[in-house]
Amino acid sequence: MKRRKIAIAAGLCFSFFLGTLLNLLLIPGFDHHHQQTAQDHLGIEQPVLLNRVTDQDLLKQIKERDEEVIRYRRQLAPAAAAGRLARPLERRLMDLAQNSSPDQFQSQHQQQRSPDFHGSKPSTVQGENTFVSNSPETDFQFRSLSLSCPDINNATSVHYLGSGYTKAVYKAVLNETLAVALKSVDFEGHDMENCVKQFGTLKDCYRLASFKLVKEMTLLQRLQHSNILKLYGFCYQDSNHIPDTLTTITELGSPLEMIQLLQTSWEERFRICLSLIRLLHYLAHSPLGSVTLLDFRPRQFVVVDGELKVTDLDDASINETPCSSNSDCFMEFPARNFTLTCSLEGLCLKMNEKRNLYNAYRFFFTYLLPHSAPSSLRSLLDNVVNATGELRWGTEETLAQLEDVLYLFKSGLYLQNVTRSQTLGYKQLTDAAIPEENYRCWPSYHHEGCLLSVYDINEAMEICDNHSQCHAFVLTNQTTWTGRHLVFFKASSSRIVPDMEKVTFVKVAD
């Protein structure tokens, strides 16, 4: 009996050993030739251990993002630079042919949310502002970028602003004068954590995530528009035990807070919508073709000096949807669906433009355009909201209509259709102001008082006549972005003080 048990145990051990050996030999990741082919194409060294099919999945994802960046760079290569010799860098911005091998993730490695801006070894030559790959297929230059690693290493007032799936964003002051946004891959972000859990290789997971930053840099440099965030520079540094971690340096904006925006004046809300449609019209006719923002949400935009700017372009796409019939051109949204036309070229006609425009309608126009607008402009604004909500217009028609509204508003022509009430008359006091006696009105530029913009004195009188609390108003020397004057409306004129460059109008009886 004892010998029989020993024989059974020995048989089980041999079966387990044989099964394990066959499993290692037969799984796709153990195919030496298959691995070498993929790695040679990507310029990646033969890894020490690559015996899981998921490793091939990671290489495939890196290859796909590699090819996407190459496509953008092919379109971006300037014709004048075609025959120009490239000056090599000590370390190139993203050398897609550099050697890299998967590293096994170490459990004792401490992830750091804050990037190592100080004390890291810079990977760019000081004063070098261009990147040119040594591959003729990826010949591309980042031109006129004034900031790089030395500027980041001397950054002050660095504050963490937030993060998304891939990137972390920081506010910093460079050279003691310029406030900028610094973007880098978030090692504690969703993309990095999921990749490391799945593939167990920190270095290549970083490389995969960093392609989003490289793509965004490429688009920011090529898509030059006043409503696209400016790219100031970049830096590669050794950080978190990874060589060449990328930090981009961009213009700094304020987050777009929709609740706060809804409480601002109609003039400021109109400016946001006008900025947005100008951006979308440019994207529909950009040098790259029609660009769509796949991740279109208010959080992807910031406000810089009152202008709306898109800040996140890593999910942008220039590929129109291929089709064989109209049914392939189906767009689905939470509240409404659309079927567009399949063109003779086999592409859904203007799908990128239409997707952007409907998202502008549902996230911005429907909330910001009509409410509290001047009464004589509301019918024009309602037309914009209805036409974009039904996709009857494109960006061309929408932009033209909003530009017409802007002209009417700036020129004061919208006041011609307004029936003025009978005024009681006002007494003008030059170089005088009323420091107190505030009352609240909506919408106001001032939270504790009634501060509105007017085209002229007549409009200010009209507003004061329509406010039961108003008994005087003070014309300031400040103007809005449209050139309109800011006026404080007051509940009383009991205390008037000298104030240069201000004019007070006091309501008087007949």
C-alpha positions as CSV (number, residue, x, y, z in Angstrom):
1,M,0.0,0.0,0.0
2,K,2.8,2.4,0.9
3,R,4.6,1.7,-2.5
4,R,1.3,2.3,-4.3
5,K,0.9,5.7,-2.6
6,I,4.4,6.7,-3.5
7,A,3.9,5.7,-7.2
8,I,0.7,7.7,-7.4
9,A,2.4,10.8,-5.9
10,A,5.3,10.5,-8.3
11,G,2.9,10.2,-11.3
12,L,1.0,13.3,-10.2
13,C,4.3,15.3,-9.9
14,F,5.4,14.2,-13.3
15,S,2.0,15.1,-14.9
16,F,2.1,18.5,-13.3
17,F,5.7,19.1,-14.6
18,L,4.8,17.9,-18.1
19,G,1.7,20.1,-18.2
20,T,3.6,23.1,-17.0
21,L,6.3,22.6,-19.7
22,L,3.8,22.2,-22.5
23,N,1.9,25.3,-21.3
24,L,5.1,27.4,-21.4
25,L,6.0,26.1,-24.9
26,L,2.5,26.6,-26.4
27,I,1.4,30.0,-25.1
28,P,1.8,32.8,-27.7
29,G,4.1,34.9,-25.4
30,F,6.7,32.0,-25.5
31,D,7.0,32.3,-29.3
32,H,10.5,33.8,-29.6
33,H,10.1,34.7,-33.3
34,H,6.8,36.4,-32.8
35,Q,8.1,38.5,-29.9
36,Q,11.2,39.5,-31.8
37,T,9.3,40.6,-34.8
38,A,7.1,43.0,-32.8
39,Q,10.0,44.3,-30.8
40,D,12.2,45.0,-33.8
41,H,9.3,47.0,-35.4
42,L,9.0,49.1,-32.2
43,G,12.7,49.4,-31.6
44,I,12.4,47.6,-28.2
45,E,15.1,45.2,-26.9
46,Q,14.3,41.5,-26.3
47,P,13.0,41.4,-22.8
48,V,14.5,39.1,-20.2
49,L,11.1,37.5,-19.5
50,L,8.2,37.9,-21.9
51,N,6.0,34.8,-21.4
52,R,2.5,36.2,-21.1
53,V,0.1,37.1,-23.8
54,T,-0.7,40.3,-22.0
55,D,2.9,41.5,-22.7
56,Q,2.1,41.3,-26.4
57,D,-1.1,43.3,-25.8
58,L,1.0,46.1,-24.2
59,L,3.4,46.2,-27.1
60,K,0.5,46.4,-29.5
61,Q,-1.0,49.3,-27.6
62,I,2.4,51.1,-27.6
63,K,2.7,50.5,-31.3
64,E,-0.8,51.9,-32.1
65,R,-0.1,55.1,-30.1
66,D,3.4,55.3,-31.8
67,E,1.8,55.2,-35.2
68,E,-0.9,57.8,-34.2
69,V,1.8,60.3,-33.2
70,I,3.7,59.5,-36.4
71,R,0.6,60.2,-38.5
72,Y,0.3,63.7,-36.9
73,R,3.9,64.4,-37.4
74,R,3.9,63.4,-41.0
75,Q,1.2,66.0,-41.6
76,L,3.0,68.6,-39.6
77,A,6.5,68.5,-41.2
78,P,7.1,71.9,-42.7
79,A,7.9,71.9,-46.4
80,A,10.8,74.3,-46.0
81,A,12.5,71.9,-43.6
82,A,12.3,68.8,-45.9
83,G,15.8,69.1,-47.1
84,R,17.3,70.6,-43.9
85,L,19.7,68.5,-41.8
86,A,18.4,67.9,-38.3
87,R,20.6,68.9,-35.4
88,P,20.8,65.9,-33.0
89,L,19.8,66.3,-29.4
90,E,21.6,64.8,-26.4
91,R,18.2,63.1,-25.7
92,R,15.4,63.5,-28.2
93,L,11.9,64.5,-27.1
94,M,10.4,61.1,-27.9
95,D,12.8,58.9,-29.8
96,L,10.5,56.3,-31.0
97,A,13.4,54.1,-32.0
98,Q,15.1,54.2,-28.6
99,N,15.7,50.9,-26.7
100,S,13.4,50.0,-23.9
101,S,12.6,46.8,-22.1
102,P,9.7,45.9,-19.7
103,D,10.7,46.0,-16.1
104,Q,9.0,43.9,-13.4
105,F,7.1,46.2,-11.1
106,Q,8.7,46.4,-7.6
107,S,6.2,46.3,-4.8
108,Q,8.5,48.4,-2.6
109,H,8.5,51.2,-5.1
110,Q,6.9,54.3,-3.6
111,Q,4.6,56.1,-6.1
112,Q,4.8,59.9,-6.0
113,R,2.0,62.2,-7.1
114,S,4.2,65.3,-7.1
115,P,6.8,65.3,-10.0
116,D,10.5,65.8,-9.2
117,F,10.9,69.2,-10.7
118,H,14.1,69.9,-8.7
119,G,17.3,68.0,-8.6
120,S,16.4,65.7,-11.5
121,K,18.8,65.2,-14.4
122,P,17.5,67.2,-17.4
123,S,17.2,65.2,-20.6
124,T,17.4,68.2,-23.0
125,V,20.2,70.4,-24.0
126,Q,19.9,73.9,-22.4
127,G,18.6,76.4,-25.0
128,E,17.4,73.6,-27.4
129,N,13.8,74.2,-28.4
130,T,13.3,71.7,-31.2
131,F,12.9,68.0,-31.5
132,V,13.6,66.2,-34.7
133,S,13.4,62.4,-34.8
134,N,16.2,60.5,-36.5
135,S,13.4,58.7,-38.5
136,P,12.5,60.4,-41.8
137,E,8.9,59.3,-41.2
138,T,8.7,61.3,-38.1
139,D,10.6,64.5,-39.1
140,F,8.9,67.1,-37.0
141,Q,9.9,70.2,-35.1
142,F,8.6,72.0,-32.1
143,R,9.3,75.6,-33.1
144,S,9.5,78.7,-31.0
145,L,9.2,77.1,-27.6
146,S,10.9,79.3,-25.1
147,L,10.8,77.2,-21.9
148,S,12.6,74.0,-21.0
149,C,14.2,72.1,-18.1
150,P,16.2,74.9,-16.5
151,D,13.0,76.9,-16.2
152,I,11.2,74.0,-14.5
153,N,14.1,73.3,-12.1
154,N,13.8,76.9,-10.9
155,A,10.1,76.8,-10.5
156,T,8.5,78.3,-7.4
157,S,5.0,78.2,-5.9
158,V,4.3,74.8,-7.3
159,H,0.7,73.7,-6.4
160,Y,-1.2,70.6,-7.4
161,L,-4.4,71.5,-9.3
162,G,-5.9,68.2,-10.2
163,S,-5.7,65.1,-12.3
164,G,-7.6,62.9,-14.7
165,Y,-7.2,59.3,-15.9
166,T,-3.7,59.9,-17.2
167,K,-2.3,63.3,-16.3
168,A,-1.7,65.4,-13.3
169,V,-1.7,69.2,-13.5
170,Y,0.3,71.7,-11.4
171,K,0.4,75.4,-11.2
172,A,3.9,77.0,-11.0
173,V,5.7,80.3,-11.4
174,L,8.7,80.2,-13.7
175,N,11.5,82.8,-13.6
176,E,9.6,84.6,-10.8
177,T,7.2,86.2,-13.3
178,L,5.3,83.7,-15.5
179,A,2.5,81.6,-14.0
180,V,2.1,78.4,-16.0
181,A,0.5,74.9,-15.9
182,L,2.8,71.9,-15.8
183,K,1.4,68.6,-17.0
184,S,2.9,65.2,-16.4
185,V,1.9,61.5,-16.3
186,D,0.2,60.8,-12.9
187,F,1.9,57.7,-11.5
188,E,-1.1,57.2,-9.2
189,G,-3.6,57.8,-12.0
190,H,-6.1,55.3,-13.4
191,D,-4.2,54.6,-16.6
192,M,-0.9,53.9,-14.8
193,E,-2.3,51.8,-12.0
194,N,-4.4,49.6,-14.3
195,C,-1.6,49.1,-16.7
196,V,0.9,48.1,-13.9
197,K,-1.6,45.7,-12.4
198,Q,-2.2,44.1,-15.7
199,F,1.3,44.0,-17.2
200,G,3.6,44.4,-14.2
201,T,6.0,46.8,-16.0
202,L,6.3,50.3,-14.8
203,K,8.6,51.6,-17.5
204,D,6.6,50.5,-20.5
205,C,3.3,51.5,-18.8
206,Y,4.8,55.0,-18.4
207,R,5.8,55.0,-22.1
208,L,2.3,54.0,-23.1
209,A,0.7,56.8,-21.0
210,S,3.2,59.4,-22.1
211,F,2.1,59.1,-25.7
212,K,-1.0,61.0,-24.7
213,L,1.2,64.0,-23.6
214,V,3.3,63.7,-26.8
215,K,0.1,63.7,-28.9
216,E,-1.3,66.7,-27.1
217,M,2.0,68.6,-27.5
218,T,1.9,67.9,-31.2
219,L,-1.7,69.2,-31.6
220,L,-1.1,72.2,-29.4
221,Q,1.9,73.2,-31.6
222,R,0.1,72.7,-34.9
223,L,-3.4,73.9,-34.1
224,Q,-2.6,77.6,-33.5
225,H,-5.8,79.4,-32.5
226,S,-6.7,82.0,-29.9
227,N,-9.1,79.5,-28.2
228,I,-6.5,76.7,-27.9
229,L,-4.1,76.7,-25.0
230,K,-0.6,77.9,-25.8
231,L,2.3,75.4,-25.5
232,Y,5.3,77.2,-23.9
233,G,7.8,74.3,-23.8
234,F,8.6,70.9,-22.4
235,C,11.3,69.0,-20.4
236,Y,12.5,65.4,-20.2
237,Q,14.0,64.4,-16.8
238,D,14.9,61.2,-15.0
239,S,12.3,60.8,-12.3
240,N,10.6,58.0,-10.3
241,H,13.4,55.6,-11.5
242,I,12.3,56.1,-15.1
243,P,14.5,57.9,-17.6
244,D,13.0,60.7,-19.7
245,T,9.8,61.5,-17.9
246,L,8.0,64.2,-19.7
247,T,6.6,67.5,-18.3
248,T,4.9,69.9,-20.6
249,I,4.6,73.7,-20.0
250,T,1.4,75.4,-21.1
251,E,-0.6,78.5,-20.6
252,L,-2.4,78.7,-17.3
253,G,-6.2,79.1,-17.2
254,S,-8.9,79.0,-14.6
255,P,-11.2,76.0,-14.4
256,L,-14.6,76.4,-16.0
257,E,-17.2,76.4,-13.2
258,M,-20.6,76.1,-14.8
259,I,-22.5,77.0,-11.7
260,Q,-20.5,80.1,-11.2
261,L,-20.7,80.9,-14.9
262,L,-24.5,80.8,-14.7
263,Q,-24.4,83.6,-12.1
264,T,-22.4,86.0,-14.2
265,S,-23.7,88.6,-16.6
266,W,-25.2,87.6,-20.0
267,E,-22.4,89.5,-21.7
268,E,-19.7,87.2,-20.1
269,R,-21.7,84.0,-20.9
270,F,-22.2,85.2,-24.5
271,R,-18.4,85.6,-24.7
272,I,-17.9,82.0,-23.6
273,C,-20.3,80.7,-26.3
274,L,-18.7,82.9,-29.0
275,S,-15.2,81.7,-28.0
276,L,-16.5,78.1,-28.3
277,I,-18.0,78.4,-31.7
278,R,-15.0,80.2,-33.0
279,L,-12.9,77.3,-31.8
280,L,-15.2,74.7,-33.3
281,H,-15.3,76.5,-36.6
282,Y,-11.5,76.4,-36.7
283,L,-11.4,72.7,-35.7
284,A,-13.8,71.9,-38.5
285,H,-11.4,73.5,-41.1
286,S,-8.0,73.0,-39.4
287,P,-4.8,72.3,-41.3
288,L,-5.2,68.7,-40.1
289,G,-8.7,68.4,-41.4
290,S,-11.8,68.2,-39.3
291,V,-10.9,67.6,-35.7
292,T,-13.4,66.2,-33.2
293,L,-13.1,66.4,-29.4
294,L,-14.1,62.9,-28.3
295,D,-14.0,63.7,-24.6
296,F,-16.2,66.9,-24.8
297,R,-17.0,68.1,-21.4
298,P,-16.8,71.5,-19.6
299,R,-13.8,70.2,-17.6
300,Q,-11.7,70.0,-20.8
301,F,-11.8,73.8,-21.1
302,V,-10.4,76.7,-19.1
303,V,-10.9,80.5,-19.1
304,V,-8.0,82.8,-19.8
305,D,-8.8,86.5,-19.5
306,G,-12.4,85.8,-20.1
307,E,-11.8,83.7,-23.3
308,L,-12.7,80.0,-23.4
309,K,-9.8,77.8,-24.4
310,V,-9.6,74.0,-24.8
311,T,-6.8,72.6,-22.7
312,D,-7.1,68.8,-23.2
313,L,-6.4,67.4,-26.7
314,D,-5.2,63.9,-26.0
315,D,-8.6,62.5,-27.0
316,A,-9.0,64.6,-30.2
317,S,-9.3,62.7,-33.5
318,I,-9.0,63.7,-37.1
319,N,-10.5,60.5,-38.5
320,E,-14.0,60.8,-40.0
321,T,-16.1,57.7,-39.5
322,P,-16.0,55.3,-42.5
323,C,-19.3,54.1,-43.8
324,S,-21.0,52.0,-46.5
325,S,-24.5,53.4,-45.9
326,N,-26.3,56.2,-44.0
327,S,-27.1,53.7,-41.2
328,D,-23.3,53.6,-40.4
329,C,-23.4,57.3,-39.7
330,F,-25.4,57.0,-36.5
331,M,-24.7,59.4,-33.6
332,E,-26.2,58.6,-30.2
333,F,-26.5,61.2,-27.4
334,P,-28.3,60.9,-24.1
335,A,-31.3,62.9,-25.2
336,R,-31.3,62.6,-29.0
337,N,-29.9,60.6,-31.9
338,F,-28.9,61.6,-35.4
339,T,-28.2,59.7,-38.7
340,L,-25.9,61.6,-41.0
341,T,-25.2,61.1,-44.7
342,C,-22.6,58.6,-46.0
343,S,-20.6,60.4,-48.7
344,L,-19.5,58.9,-52.0
345,E,-16.0,58.7,-50.6
346,G,-17.3,56.3,-47.9
347,L,-17.1,58.7,-45.0
348,C,-19.8,60.1,-42.7
349,L,-20.4,63.6,-43.9
350,K,-19.2,66.2,-41.4
351,M,-19.6,63.8,-38.4
352,N,-16.7,65.4,-36.5
353,E,-18.1,68.9,-36.9
354,K,-21.6,67.8,-36.1
355,R,-20.5,65.9,-33.0
356,N,-18.6,68.9,-31.7
357,L,-21.6,71.2,-32.4
358,Y,-24.2,69.1,-30.7
359,N,-22.0,68.8,-27.6
360,A,-21.6,72.6,-27.6
361,Y,-25.4,72.9,-27.7
362,R,-26.1,70.4,-24.8
363,F,-23.2,71.6,-22.5
364,F,-23.1,75.3,-23.2
365,F,-25.6,77.0,-25.6
366,T,-28.8,75.7,-24.0
367,Y,-27.7,77.0,-20.6
368,L,-25.7,80.1,-21.3
369,L,-27.1,81.9,-24.5
370,P,-30.8,83.0,-24.0
371,H,-31.2,83.6,-20.3
372,S,-31.2,87.2,-19.2
373,A,-30.2,88.4,-22.7
374,P,-31.5,91.7,-24.0
375,S,-35.1,91.2,-25.0
376,S,-34.5,92.4,-28.6
377,L,-31.7,89.7,-29.1
378,R,-33.6,86.7,-27.7
379,S,-35.2,85.6,-30.9
380,L,-31.8,85.5,-32.6
381,L,-30.3,83.5,-29.8
382,D,-33.3,81.1,-29.6
383,N,-32.7,80.4,-33.3
384,V,-29.1,79.5,-32.5
385,V,-30.1,77.2,-29.7
386,N,-32.8,75.5,-31.8
387,A,-30.8,75.1,-34.9
388,T,-27.8,73.6,-33.2
389,G,-29.9,71.3,-31.1
390,E,-31.5,69.9,-34.3
391,L,-28.1,70.0,-36.2
392,R,-29.8,72.1,-39.0
393,W,-26.7,74.4,-38.9
394,G,-23.0,73.8,-39.1
395,T,-20.3,75.8,-37.4
396,E,-20.3,78.3,-40.3
397,E,-23.9,79.3,-39.9
398,T,-23.7,79.3,-36.1
399,L,-20.6,81.5,-36.1
400,A,-22.2,84.0,-38.5
401,Q,-25.3,84.3,-36.4
402,L,-23.4,84.9,-33.2
403,E,-21.1,87.4,-34.9
404,D,-24.3,89.3,-35.9
405,V,-25.5,89.3,-32.3
406,L,-22.1,90.7,-31.2
407,Y,-22.3,93.5,-33.8
408,L,-25.8,94.5,-32.7
409,F,-24.8,94.4,-29.1
410,K,-21.6,96.4,-29.5
411,S,-23.1,99.0,-31.8
412,G,-26.2,99.6,-29.7
413,L,-28.5,98.8,-32.6
414,Y,-30.4,96.3,-30.5
415,L,-31.7,99.3,-28.5
416,Q,-33.6,100.7,-31.5
417,N,-36.3,98.2,-31.1
418,V,-36.7,98.8,-27.3
419,T,-39.6,101.0,-26.3
420,R,-38.3,103.5,-23.7
421,S,-40.4,104.4,-20.7
422,Q,-40.9,108.0,-19.7
423,T,-37.9,109.1,-17.6
424,L,-38.2,111.4,-14.6
425,G,-35.0,113.2,-15.5
426,Y,-31.5,113.1,-14.0
427,K,-29.0,115.6,-12.7
428,Q,-25.4,115.1,-13.7
429,L,-22.5,115.5,-11.2
430,T,-19.0,115.3,-12.7
431,D,-16.1,113.9,-10.7
432,A,-18.4,112.5,-8.1
433,A,-19.4,109.1,-6.8
434,I,-21.7,107.4,-4.3
435,P,-19.6,105.1,-2.2
436,E,-22.4,103.2,-0.5
437,E,-26.2,102.8,-1.0
438,N,-25.8,99.5,-2.9
439,Y,-28.6,97.1,-3.8
440,R,-28.4,93.8,-5.5
441,C,-29.6,92.9,-9.0
442,W,-29.1,90.0,-11.3
443,P,-27.0,89.4,-13.2
444,S,-24.3,91.8,-11.8
445,Y,-20.6,92.1,-12.2
446,H,-20.4,92.8,-8.4
447,H,-21.8,90.4,-5.8
448,E,-22.6,93.1,-3.2
449,G,-24.1,95.6,-5.6
450,C,-25.7,96.3,-8.9
451,L,-22.9,96.7,-11.5
452,L,-24.1,96.4,-15.1
453,S,-22.7,97.3,-18.5
454,V,-24.5,99.8,-20.7
455,Y,-24.0,101.1,-24.3
456,D,-24.7,104.7,-23.4
457,I,-26.2,107.0,-20.8
458,N,-29.7,106.5,-22.2
459,E,-29.5,102.8,-21.6
460,A,-28.3,103.4,-18.1
461,M,-31.4,105.7,-17.5
462,E,-33.6,103.0,-18.9
463,I,-32.3,100.4,-16.5
464,C,-32.6,102.7,-13.5
465,D,-36.2,103.6,-14.5
466,N,-37.0,99.9,-14.5
467,H,-35.4,99.2,-11.1
468,S,-37.7,100.3,-8.3
469,Q,-34.8,100.5,-5.9
470,C,-32.7,102.8,-8.2
471,H,-32.5,106.5,-7.5
472,A,-29.0,107.2,-8.9
473,F,-26.2,105.6,-10.9
474,V,-22.4,106.1,-11.2
475,L,-20.7,105.9,-14.6
476,T,-17.2,104.4,-14.0
477,N,-14.2,104.6,-16.2
478,Q,-14.1,100.8,-16.7
479,T,-15.3,99.0,-19.8
480,T,-16.1,95.4,-20.7
481,W,-14.6,93.3,-23.5
482,T,-17.2,94.7,-25.9
483,G,-16.3,98.3,-25.0
484,R,-19.5,98.9,-23.0
485,H,-19.3,101.1,-19.9
486,L,-19.7,99.6,-16.4
487,V,-22.3,101.5,-14.3
488,F,-23.1,101.2,-10.5
489,F,-26.8,101.6,-9.8
490,K,-27.5,103.1,-6.4
491,A,-30.5,103.0,-4.0
492,S,-29.9,106.6,-2.7
493,S,-27.9,109.7,-3.3
494,S,-27.7,110.9,0.3
495,R,-23.9,110.8,0.4
496,I,-21.9,112.0,-2.6
497,V,-18.1,112.2,-2.4
498,P,-15.5,113.6,-4.9
499,D,-14.1,110.9,-7.2
500,M,-12.0,111.7,-10.3
501,E,-13.0,110.1,-13.6
502,K,-16.5,109.2,-12.4
503,V,-19.8,110.8,-13.2
504,T,-22.9,110.5,-11.1
505,F,-26.5,110.8,-12.3
506,V,-29.1,111.5,-9.7
507,K,-32.8,111.0,-10.4
508,V,-34.9,114.2,-9.9
509,A,-38.6,114.8,-9.7
510,D,-40.6,116.4,-12.6
